[in-house]
Amino acid sequence: MHDDVHATPGHLNPGPGFDPEPVPDPGGALPPSLFAPLRRRVDSWLPTRAARRWALVLVLLGVVHLSAHLVVPDGVGVARVTQWLLMPLLAATLWCATPQPRPRPRLVQLAVVALLCSWAGDTVPAFVPDIASFPVLMALFLVAQLVYVAAFLPYRAHSVLVRRRGVVVGYAVMYAVIVGTSAVALLPQGGAGVLLVVGIAGYGAVLMTMALLATGVDRLAGLGGVLFLVSDALLGLAQALPDTIDALPPGVHGFLVMLTYLAAQTLLAAGVRRRVRGHG
C-alpha cells in the first residue's frame, strides 16, 4: 500500500498550490481599541451606567421628535408626546452623571429643578385653552429661568458681566431687537397686545440675565444661554409675525425652535456637569 493510506489527517498532503500561511479575514470585527478613545470620552462625561442609559434614550427620542416635525408636520401627536419626555430624560441624565459628592451640589440640584420647570412649560400649555397657551408657557418658563438665575448667580464673578462687559452690549442689542419687533407687531392689537409685549419684555429680561450668568458657569453653559435666546426668539416670532411663520414650509419653524431648545438645555446641563467636575 501507499504510505499516504496510513497517514493521519494532520499529515495528509494538501496538494499543489496550498499556502500554509493564514490569510487575515478582511471582514472581521473592528478592533476594540478603535473605539477606546470615544469610550473614554463618553465615560468621562457619563460616568455611571444609569447616566449612559438615560442619555441614549434621550438622543433616540430627540431624533424621533425632531424628525416628526419635518416628516409628519401635521401629525403633531408624535412631536407633542415626545416633547413631554425630553426634559425629564435630560434631568435624569444630569442627576446620574453627577453621583459625587453626596449630597449633590446646589448647582446640580437647582439645574434639575429648572429642567423640571421647563418640562412643565413643555407640557401644561397643551392642556389649557388655546388663548391661554402662550401666556401659561411663558409663565412656566419664567419660573425655570429664575431657577437657573439662582443656580448661576454664585458664579457671576466669572461671567461676562464682570470680565467682558463689552460683550453685554451684544446681548442687550439682541434683547432690544426681540422686544422692539414684538412691540411693533403686537401693540396695534390693543390691550391684549400690550399685555403680551409687557410679558415678553419681562421674560426676556430674566432670560437675558440667565444667559449672561451662564457664561460664568462654563463656556458650554454660556453657549447654551445664547441658544436659549435664539430658541425663544423664534418662538416669539410666531406670536409677533404669524403670517411670516405660516409662509415657511410645514414643520420647519417647530423643528428650528426645538433644535435650538434641545441644544440649549443640553449645553446648560453639560456646563453644569463640567463645573461640578472642576473643569469649568
C-alpha positions in Angstrom: 0.0 0.0 0.0 1.0 3.6 -0.4 2.3 5.4 2.6 -0.5 8.1 2.5 -3.1 5.4 3.2 -1.8 5.1 6.7 -1.1 8.9 7.2 -3.0 10.7 9.9 -5.2 13.7 8.9 -2.6 16.0 10.2 0.0 14.6 7.7 -2.2 14.5 4.6 -0.7 16.0 1.6 -2.6 19.3 1.0 -1.9 19.2 -2.7 -0.2 21.7 -5.0 -0.8 25.4 -4.6 -1.5 25.2 -0.8 -0.5 28.3 1.1 0.4 27.3 4.7 0.3 31.0 5.9 -3.0 32.1 7.4 -4.8 34.8 5.5 -6.4 37.6 7.5 -10.1 37.9 7.2 -10.9 41.3 5.7 -14.5 41.1 7.0 -13.5 40.5 10.6 -14.7 42.7 13.5 -13.1 46.1 14.1 -10.5 46.1 16.8 -11.9 47.2 20.2 -9.1 49.7 20.5 -10.6 51.7 17.6 -13.4 52.9 19.8 -11.4 53.2 23.1 -10.9 57.0 22.9 -14.6 57.5 22.2 -15.5 55.2 25.1 -13.2 57.1 27.5 -14.7 60.3 26.3 -18.3 59.1 26.9 -17.3 57.6 30.3 -15.8 60.9 31.4 -19.0 62.8 30.8 -21.4 60.0 31.7 -19.5 58.0 34.4 -22.4 55.8 35.5 -24.3 53.2 33.6 -27.6 54.9 34.5 -26.4 58.2 33.0 -25.4 56.5 29.8 -28.7 54.7 29.5 -30.7 57.9 30.1 -28.6 59.8 27.6 -29.1 57.1 25.0 -32.8 57.2 25.4 -32.7 61.0 25.3 -30.7 61.0 22.0 -33.0 58.5 20.3 -36.2 60.2 21.5 -34.7 63.6 20.4 -34.1 62.3 16.9 -37.7 60.9 16.7 -39.1 64.2 18.0 -37.1 66.4 15.6 -37.9 64.1 12.7 -41.6 64.2 13.5 -41.6 68.0 12.8 -40.3 67.5 9.3 -41.7 64.1 8.3 -45.2 64.4 9.8 -45.6 68.2 10.4 -49.4 67.8 10.5 -49.2 64.9 12.9 -48.5 66.9 15.9 -49.2 64.0 18.2 -45.8 62.4 17.8 -43.9 65.6 18.3 -46.1 66.7 21.2 -45.8 63.4 23.2 -42.1 63.0 22.6 -41.5 66.6 23.7 -43.2 65.9 27.0 -40.5 63.3 27.8 -37.3 65.2 26.7 -36.6 67.3 29.8 -37.2 64.6 32.4 -34.7 62.4 30.5 -32.2 65.2 30.4 -32.7 65.9 34.1 -32.2 62.2 34.9 -29.1 62.1 32.8 -27.6 65.1 34.6 -28.6 63.7 38.0 -27.0 60.3 37.3 -23.9 61.9 35.7 -23.1 63.7 38.9 -23.2 61.0 41.6 -20.4 62.6 43.7 -20.2 64.4 46.0 -23.2 63.5 48.1 -25.5 65.3 48.6 -25.3 66.7 45.1 -24.1 70.3 44.8 -26.6 73.2 44.9 -25.8 73.9 41.3 -26.9 70.5 40.1 -30.0 70.4 42.3 -31.2 73.8 41.0 -30.4 72.9 37.4 -32.5 69.8 37.7 -35.4 71.8 39.2 -35.0 74.3 36.3 -35.2 71.4 33.8 -38.4 70.1 35.5 -39.9 73.6 35.4 -39.1 73.6 31.7 -40.8 70.2 31.4 -43.9 71.8 32.9 -43.6 74.6 30.3 -43.4 71.9 27.6 -46.4 70.0 28.9 -49.0 72.1 30.7 -49.9 74.5 27.8 -51.3 71.5 25.8 -54.0 71.1 28.5 -55.3 74.7 28.7 -57.4 76.7 26.2 -55.5 77.9 23.2 -56.0 81.6 24.1 -54.1 80.9 27.4 -51.5 78.5 26.0 -48.7 81.0 25.2 -49.1 83.1 28.5 -49.0 79.8 30.5 -46.0 78.6 28.6 -44.2 81.9 29.2 -45.1 82.0 32.9 -43.7 78.4 33.5 -40.5 79.1 31.6 -40.1 82.3 33.6 -40.0 80.2 36.7 -37.4 77.9 35.0 -35.3 80.9 34.1 -35.5 82.3 37.6 -34.3 79.0 39.0 -31.4 79.0 36.5 -30.5 82.5 37.6 -30.5 81.4 41.2 -28.2 78.5 40.3 -25.8 80.5 38.2 -25.6 83.6 40.4 -22.8 82.4 42.6 -20.6 82.2 39.5 -21.2 85.8 38.3 -17.6 86.9 39.1 -16.5 84.6 36.2 -19.2 85.8 33.8 -19.1 88.4 31.0 -20.9 90.7 33.3 -17.7 91.2 35.2 -14.9 90.0 32.9 -16.0 91.2 29.5 -18.6 93.9 29.8 -18.4 94.8 26.2 -20.0 91.5 25.3 -23.0 92.5 27.3 -23.8 95.1 24.6 -24.4 92.3 22.1 -26.9 90.6 24.4 -28.6 94.0 25.0 -28.9 94.6 21.3 -30.5 91.1 20.8 -32.9 91.9 23.7 -33.9 95.2 22.2 -34.5 93.7 18.7 -36.7 91.0 20.2 -38.8 93.3 22.3 -38.9 96.0 19.6 -40.1 93.6 17.0 -42.8 92.3 19.3 -43.9 95.8 20.2 -44.3 96.9 16.6 -46.3 93.8 15.8 -48.5 93.5 18.9 -49.2 96.9 20.3 -51.6 97.8 17.5 -53.8 94.9 18.8 -54.8 96.9 21.8 -55.0 95.7 25.4 -54.1 92.1 24.8 -51.2 93.0 22.7 -49.9 95.5 25.3 -50.0 92.8 28.0 -48.2 90.3 25.7 -45.5 92.8 25.0 -45.0 93.5 28.7 -44.8 89.8 29.3 -42.3 89.3 26.6 -40.2 92.2 27.9 -40.2 90.9 31.4 -39.5 87.3 30.5 -36.8 88.5 28.0 -35.0 90.4 30.8 -34.9 87.4 33.0 -33.8 85.1 30.1 -31.1 87.6 29.2 -29.9 87.6 32.8 -29.7 83.8 32.8 -27.7 83.8 29.6 -25.2 86.3 30.9 -24.8 84.5 34.2 -24.4 81.1 32.4 -21.1 82.4 31.0 -19.7 82.3 34.5 -20.5 78.6 35.0 -18.8 77.2 31.9 -18.3 78.0 28.2 -20.7 75.3 27.3 -23.4 76.8 29.6 -22.7 80.2 28.0 -23.3 78.8 24.6 -26.5 77.1 25.9 -27.7 80.5 27.2 -27.2 82.1 23.7 -29.1 79.2 22.0 -31.9 79.6 24.5 -32.2 83.2 23.4 -32.4 82.1 19.8 -35.0 79.5 20.5 -37.3 81.8 22.4 -36.8 84.5 19.8 -38.0 82.0 17.2 -40.9 81.1 19.4 -41.8 84.7 19.9 -41.8 85.3 16.2 -44.8 83.0 15.9 -46.8 85.4 18.1 -45.5 88.7 16.7 -45.3 87.7 13.0 -47.6 84.7 12.4 -48.0 85.3 8.7 -44.3 85.1 8.2 -44.1 81.9 10.1 -47.1 80.4 8.2 -45.2 81.1 5.0 -42.4 78.7 5.9 -42.6 75.1 4.8 -44.6 72.9 7.2 -42.8 71.9 10.3 -39.7 74.0 9.7 -40.4 76.5 12.4 -41.2 73.9 15.0 -38.0 72.0 14.0 -35.8 75.1 14.4 -37.4 76.0 17.8 -36.9 72.6 19.2 -33.5 72.0 17.7 -32.1 75.2 19.4 -34.1 74.5 22.6 -32.8 71.0 22.9 -29.2 72.1 22.2 -29.6 75.0 24.7 -30.8 72.8 27.5 -28.2 70.1 26.8 -25.4 72.6 26.8 -26.6 74.2 30.0 -26.7 70.7 31.6 -23.2 69.9 30.2 -21.8 73.1 31.5 -23.2 72.4 35.0 -21.8 68.9 34.9 -18.3 70.1 33.9 -18.3 72.9 36.5 -19.1 70.4 39.2 -16.3 68.1 38.0 -13.9 71.1 38.3 -13.3 71.7 34.6 -15.2 74.9 34.1 
